[in-house]
Amino acid sequence: MFTGIVQGTAEVVAIEAAQDFRTHVLWLPAPLREGLELGASVSHNGACLSVTAIKGERVSFDLMRETLQRTNLGSLRVGDRVNIERAARFGDEIGGHAMSGHIMGMAEVQSIEEAPNNRRIWFVPPPGLVRFLFDKGYIGLDGTSLTIGEVRTARDGHPASFCVDLIPETLARTVIGERRPGDRVNLEIDPQTQAIVETVERVLQGREQ
């Protein structure tokens, strides 16, 4: 489990590609490597990956076809950075919200609104996930726990969209501050919200039959 509180960013220093398979090698600073072992779970832009090799500051992770297709990790190049969070431990403070590290799809950056001390970013979510989005609800974007500011339904030929507001600390600590219109970010719906929505849908469908 993860909390959505990004602990830092790491640079991709090497990529080994094969058919429907890639190995990413990241340079991890000492604080993010402390106690790290083979098989440990680490969140990369919100996607849970397992450590496959540790060689000093260089740590390797394998990505299979599903991860490459469903997340933005498949488009990474050497020199790119990713948000990193180590798996939560029992007793840790949960400053964000519970996240599984299972990406459900990608949201596209629609527009960015700048302000003196914050930034609002509008996203277009995958159509099938719109029903899980609510004003002031939790959402995970590139592994960052954020609160939805507003949700707009599809209308007048425009797709459904939602926005989040980012403070300077989030912009400085994560890669989301580097996103531009057209970029795609990994999206994870709050598991509790998903469970509630799907339960209500099943109940309503049962009553209609």
C-alpha positions in Angstrom: 0.0 0.0 0.0 1.0 3.6 -0.6 -0.2 6.9 0.7 0.2 9.2 -2.3 2.8 11.4 -0.5 5.7 11.4 -3.0 9.1 11.1 -1.2 11.1 12.4 -4.1 11.9 12.0 -7.8 14.4 9.7 -9.5 16.1 9.9 -12.9 15.9 7.1 -15.4 19.5 6.4 -16.3 19.1 3.3 -18.5 16.4 1.4 -20.3 16.8 -2.2 -21.5 14.0 -3.0 -24.0 12.7 -6.3 -25.3 9.4 -7.4 -26.9 6.6 -6.3 -24.6 9.1 -5.9 -21.8 11.4 -3.3 -20.4 13.8 -2.9 -17.5 14.2 0.6 -16.1 17.3 1.5 -14.2 16.8 4.5 -11.8 19.4 6.5 -9.9 18.0 6.5 -6.3 19.5 8.9 -3.7 20.5 7.4 -0.4 17.3 8.3 1.6 15.2 6.4 -0.9 17.5 3.4 -0.9 17.6 3.0 2.9 16.7 -0.6 3.7 15.7 -1.3 0.1 15.8 -5.0 -0.8 15.2 -7.2 -3.8 11.4 -7.7 -4.4 10.5 -4.5 -2.5 7.6 -2.5 -3.8 8.2 1.0 -5.0 5.7 3.4 -6.6 6.8 4.9 -10.0 4.4 7.7 -11.0 1.8 5.7 -9.0 2.5 2.3 -10.5 3.7 -0.4 -8.1 6.9 -2.0 -9.3 9.2 -4.5 -7.7 13.0 -4.1 -7.3 14.9 -6.6 -9.5 18.5 -5.5 -9.0 20.4 -3.1 -6.8 23.9 -2.0 -7.8 24.9 0.9 -5.6 22.8 3.9 -6.5 21.4 2.2 -9.6 18.2 0.2 -8.9 16.4 -1.8 -11.6 12.7 -2.5 -12.1 10.9 -4.7 -14.7 7.9 -3.6 -16.6 5.6 -6.0 -18.4 3.2 -5.4 -21.3 0.2 -4.4 -19.2 2.2 -1.8 -17.4 3.8 -0.4 -20.6 0.3 -0.1 -22.2 -1.7 1.2 -19.3 0.7 3.7 -17.8 2.9 6.6 -18.9 6.0 4.6 -17.9 6.1 3.0 -21.4 6.9 6.4 -22.9 9.8 7.3 -20.6 13.2 7.9 -22.0 16.6 8.1 -20.4 16.9 11.4 -18.5 13.2 11.5 -17.6 12.2 11.7 -13.9 9.5 9.8 -12.1 7.7 10.3 -8.8 8.9 7.8 -6.1 7.3 6.5 -3.0 8.4 3.5 -1.0 5.7 1.2 0.3 4.0 2.3 3.5 4.9 0.5 6.7 2.7 -0.3 9.6 2.5 2.7 11.9 3.5 5.3 9.3 1.5 8.5 9.1 -0.9 8.5 6.2 -0.8 12.1 5.0 -2.6 11.4 1.8 -5.0 8.5 1.2 -4.7 4.8 0.8 -3.5 3.9 -2.7 -2.8 0.4 -4.2 -0.3 1.3 -6.9 -2.6 -0.2 -9.6 -3.1 2.3 -12.4 -6.6 2.3 -13.9 -5.8 4.5 -16.9 -4.3 7.8 -18.0 -5.7 11.3 -17.9 -4.7 13.9 -20.5 -3.7 17.4 -19.4 -6.3 19.7 -21.0 -5.2 23.1 -19.8 -3.2 24.9 -17.0 -4.3 28.0 -15.1 -1.5 29.8 -13.4 -1.8 31.9 -10.2 0.8 33.7 -8.1 1.1 30.9 -5.4 -0.6 27.9 -7.0 -1.5 26.2 -10.2 -4.8 24.6 -11.4 -4.6 21.8 -13.9 -7.6 20.5 -15.9 -7.5 16.9 -17.0 -9.6 14.7 -19.4 -10.1 11.3 -17.8 -10.8 8.0 -19.6 -14.6 7.9 -20.3 -15.1 4.8 -18.2 -13.7 6.4 -15.1 -15.8 9.6 -15.0 -18.4 8.0 -12.8 -15.9 7.7 -10.0 -15.0 11.4 -9.9 -16.6 13.8 -7.4 -16.0 17.4 -6.3 -13.6 17.2 -3.3 -13.0 13.5 -3.8 -9.6 11.9 -3.6 -7.6 11.0 -6.7 -4.1 9.7 -7.4 -2.2 11.4 -10.3 1.3 10.1 -11.1 1.3 8.7 -7.6 0.4 11.9 -5.9 -2.6 12.1 -3.6 -4.7 15.1 -4.6 -8.2 16.5 -4.0 -10.5 17.1 -7.0 -11.4 20.7 -7.2 -14.3 20.5 -9.7 -15.8 17.9 -12.1 -17.4 19.0 -15.4 -19.6 16.7 -17.2 -19.4 16.2 -21.0 -21.4 18.9 -22.8 -21.5 20.9 -26.1 -19.0 18.6 -27.7 -16.5 18.9 -24.9 -15.3 15.9 -23.0 -15.8 15.5 -19.2 -13.0 17.0 -17.2 -11.8 17.6 -13.7 -9.2 19.9 -12.1 -6.8 19.8 -9.1 -5.1 22.7 -7.4 -1.4 22.4 -6.7 0.6 24.3 -4.0 4.3 25.2 -4.5 5.5 22.3 -2.4 3.7 19.8 -4.6 5.0 21.5 -7.8 8.6 21.4 -6.4 8.6 17.9 -5.0 6.9 16.0 -7.9 7.0 15.8 -11.7 3.4 17.1 -12.0 4.8 20.6 -12.1 6.5 19.6 -15.4 3.3 18.5 -17.1 2.0 20.4 -20.1 -1.2 20.3 -22.2 -1.3 17.0 -24.1 0.8 15.1 -21.6 -0.8 12.0 -20.0 -0.6 11.2 -16.3 -1.3 7.9 -14.5 -4.6 7.9 -12.7 -5.8 5.8 -9.8 -9.3 6.2 -8.4 -9.7 6.2 -4.6 -10.4 2.5 -3.8 -13.1 3.4 -1.3 -14.9 5.6 -3.8 -14.7 2.9 -6.4 -16.2 0.3 -4.0 -19.1 2.6 -3.0 -20.0 3.6 -6.6 -19.9 0.0 -7.9 -21.9 -1.3 -4.9 -24.6 1.4 -5.5 -24.7 0.6 -9.2 -25.2 -3.2 -8.5 -28.0 -2.4 -6.0 -29.8 -0.2 -8.5 -29.4 -2.7 -11.3 -30.8 -5.4 -9.1 -33.9 -3.3 -8.4 -34.5 -2.7 -12.1 -34.5 -6.4 -12.9 
